[in-house]
Amino acid sequence: MKPFLITTPIYYVNDVPHVGHAYTTIAADTLARFWRARERDVFLLTGTDEHGAKIEEAARKKNSDPKAFVDERAAAFRGAWDRLGIQYDGFIRTTDPKHKAVVQKVLQQLFDKGLIQKGVYDGLYCVACEQYKTPGDLVNGLCPDHKRKPEVMKEETYLFLLSRFQDRLINVITSGELSIEPLERRNEMLGFLTSQKLQDISISRARVKWGVPFPFDPSHTTYVWVDAFFNYLTGIGWEGDPKKLPGQWPADLHLVGKDILRVHATIWPALLTALDIPLPKKIFAHGYFTIAGVKMSKSLGNALDPINLSDEFSNDALRFYLLSEIPFGQDGDVSVEGLKKRYTSDLANGLGNLLSRTEMMIEKFCGGLIPDKVSPHDALLDVDKLIENLQFHEAVKRIWKAVGWANLYIDENKPWALAKAGEQKKINTVLSGVASQVIEIAKKLSPIMPETSQKILARITAEKITRGEPLFPRLRPA
């Protein structure tokens, strides 16, 4: 079986990592850990997107050379993922010489096939999202994602003949050859493709110098999206020959935000088709974070720092909150206050309290030894399938249903009262059942909250318990 290839977007380095980046990366890491635990070979690819007009602009504002600027930012992203415990297998930078060489090979191949032609682009372009816009894409004349007016552009360019691939794109999405999830995003893409004619797109910029030069016309640099897309192949070692693809390809899952779904579902599969390269199996587009109803964005200045959140609450608390607060694929609102509330109610008072009281009672009433081996309660039966299907929100809900069951089981059976009555056999039955449930909870939590899972399994085994510090210490008052 080929390795399971999961990709995140490569993150644009015009600013530092925010919690929106962490959301996608944590989701990818959760799925990767899930498959590794089932002895599947997994390759998790992430990285940074480092060319284009927006980088030039950001570097200029910092009075920095673009290369020095992207070196610093790429290190910040890699450091953030290391700090958050992300187990990535590859980290690609689009300024890597090998990547740039492959992009140039691909451009030459497309040009030789007659699929890149010289022309003129006359239209709108949003520098903030590095995407071309139509008037219908705008809200009150502004890019809806970045709240800024697109530039009016008219310049000589090289066009990729995207219009030739419209029927092919409709067919692969309709047939499921290219699966797009959730369903509403698939329907959105099919609606777009069937309601209007695709236009050939500009894939070069004569005015932007910070980019990959065209091999047949070095006065033009490559449109940043075309450059970036090929990270999914160069990041796993592809050297540019369509007949010699790495063993991980095709990608099993591209994880993207819904704001970049359209380019991933049109330009990217069209480029692959043009090169006779198999398409990725699935693109999953998750929703937006909002704060007070506004999309979280670096450009809007309302982003949350995942490292600060981790420092205050822990890596696993952040993972728990992001994966459980919003159904994956939908929009939702996040906040520090929301994280504090869930930390206290679900982690400290829920799971943490369950482990603490289980350890205490087994030590007090059973001498620290778990009396019997019993099967856990069945509240966890569907968790694996939910994680496999990227239903992280539901998976966490099922696990916490088991946490609630175990706490209620203790309250209803009152081992302390059984001890007073001398009912040791009943105590053994109750506490064995609770212990087996806690062990199963920890196992199911492993891909979602890996550090917490390891701590629980180190402290409570099939035979005995070893008491420790509170799993989730109470938060200090503000």
Secondary structure, DSSP 8 states (H G I E B T S, - for coil): ---EEEE---EETTS---HHHHHHHHHHHHHHHHHHHTT--EEEEEEEE--SHHHHHHHHHTT--HHHHHHHHHHHHHHHHHHTT---SEEEETTSHHHHHHHHHHHHHHHHTT-EEEEEEEEEEETTTTEEE-GGG-BTTB-TTT-S--EEEEEEEEEE-GGGGHHHHHHHHHHTSSEEESHHHHHHHHHHHHHS----EE-EESS--SS-EETTEEEEEE-HHHHHHTHHHHTTT--S-TTS--TT-S-SEEEEEGGGHHHHHTHHHHHHHHTT----SEEEEE--EEETTEE--TTTT----HHHHHHHH-HHHHHHHHHHHS-TTS-EE--HHHHHHHIIIIIIIIIIHHHHHHHHHHHHHHTTB--------GGGTTHHHHHHTT-HHHHHHHHHHHHHHHHHHHHHH-HHHHHHTT-HHHHHHHHHHHHHHHHHHHHHHTTTSHHHHHHHHHHB-SSBB---S-SS------
